[in-house]
C-alpha cells in the first residue's frame, strides 16, 4: 500500500517539533500532520475516540501513526493497548497479519525521544537560546545513549 498522507498522534510538543523536521527529510513526498496531546496519558485516554473518528474519514493512502514513549511501561502491554484501540475503532494496523489494507501504525520510542537531542546540544542551543549550554557537562547527560526513560509509574 502506498501511503500518501500520514496523521501522526504524539504525546508532546518536543516530539511534534522533531517530526516536523525529520519527516520531510525521510519522506519528502509524504504529506503529514502532527497532533500533540500534552501527555502520554491524555493521548491514550483519547486514542480510541480519535481513531473511531478517523475510521469514518480516512481515504485510501491515508494512515494514522501513533507514537508514544515507553516510559518504563511493558512494551508488549503498551503495544497491545495501542493495537486494541485501533481494533475497537474498526481500523486495521500494520502489525495485524490479516490487515493488508492497514490504516494505523503504532510505534513505541523505547527510550525517550528527547534523549536524541543530547546528541547535538549545539543545535538545541541554537533552537532554544535560553537553554543552559552546560547541560551536556552534567554527569547524567554526558552519554546520550545512556539516558533512560521516565521512572516507573506507582
N, C-alpha and C positions, 0 to 999 in steps of 0.2 A: 504494500500500500504506500503510495506517495503522499507524504504529509505536506500540505501547503500552508497551513496556519496552525499555530500552537497557542493555546491558552495555558499559562503557567501559574499555578497556585503555590505561593511560598509563604513561609511563616513570618518573614521580617523584611524591613527596608534594605538591610545590607545585602541580602540575597537578591532582592529585586535589582539593586544597583549593579551587582556583579553580573547578573544575567543580561541586563540591558547592554553591557559592554561585550560579554562573551558570545551570546547567541549570534549576532551579526557576523562575527569573525568565524564561527564554526559552521553556520548555515546561512550564508548571505542571501539566498533566495527565499528564505522562510519568513513569512510574516508571523508576528507573535505579539502577545500582550502579557504583562506580568501583573499579578494581583497579590499584594502582601496582605496578610491577615493580622498583623500586630503581635501574634504569638502562635506557637505551635498548638496550644490547647484550643485557641479560638478557631484556627483552621480546621482541626479535627472535629470540633463541635459542629461546624457549619458545613463540613465536607459533603455529607450525604445529600443535604438540601441543594447545595450548589451543583453537585453532579446531576441531580434529578432535573434541575433547570437546564443544564447543558444537554441532557438527553433529548429534550424537545427541540433544540435549535441547531445542533451540530450538523454540518453538511459533510458530504464526502471530502476527505482530505483534511478535515479539521479535527484536531485532537486536543486533549487536556493532559497536561503533565502536573503531577502533584509532587513537590519536592520538599522534604522535611529533614531536619537534623535527627540523628538517632537519639541524642541526649541520654545516653546510657539505657535507653529502652532496649528490650529484647527485639532484635531486628526481625525475627520471624513473626513475632506477635504484632509488631508495628506494621509490617508489610501485609499481614493478614487483615488487619484493621482497615488499611487503605484499600485493599482488594475487595473486602466485604462492602465498603461504602459504594464502590463502583458497581458491584453486582446488584446491590439493593436499589441502585438508581437505574438499573436496566442497561448498563454500559459494559461492553467487553473491555478487558485490559490486555496489554501486550503480554503479560505473564500467564494468562489463561491459555492453555494449549488449544482449546476449542474456539478461540476467537481470532479467526483470520482477518476480520474487519474490526480490529480493536479501535477503541476511541480514547482510552485512558492509559497513560504510562505512569506508574508510581515509582518514585525513586527516593532513596534514603541516603543522605550525606552521612557516612559512618562517623566521621569526626566533624566538628563544627566547620561549616563553610567559612566562617570568619577567620579560621586559622590560616587560610590561604593568603590573607592579606599580610601576614607577618613575613611572608617570603619576599616581599618587595615593599619594605617600610617607607622608602623614599617616595614611592608612588602614593602611599597613604597620606604622607605629609603634604604632598603636592595637592591632593584632592581635598584634604582637611587641614588647612594651615594651623588651626588651633590645637591639633593633637600634639602630645608630648613626643618630641624627637627621640627621647631616651628610652622609650618603652622596650625596644629590642635588646637593650643592655641589661634589662632586668632578668634575673636568673630564670624565671619560669617561662620567659618568652624567647630565649636565645636560640632554641631549636624549634622552628615552626612545625616540624613533623612530630614533635613530642607533645604539642598542645592537645589536650584531651577535652572531651565534651563536658557538658554541664554535670553537676553532681546528681546522683540518683534521686528520684522523687521519693518523698517519705511514704 
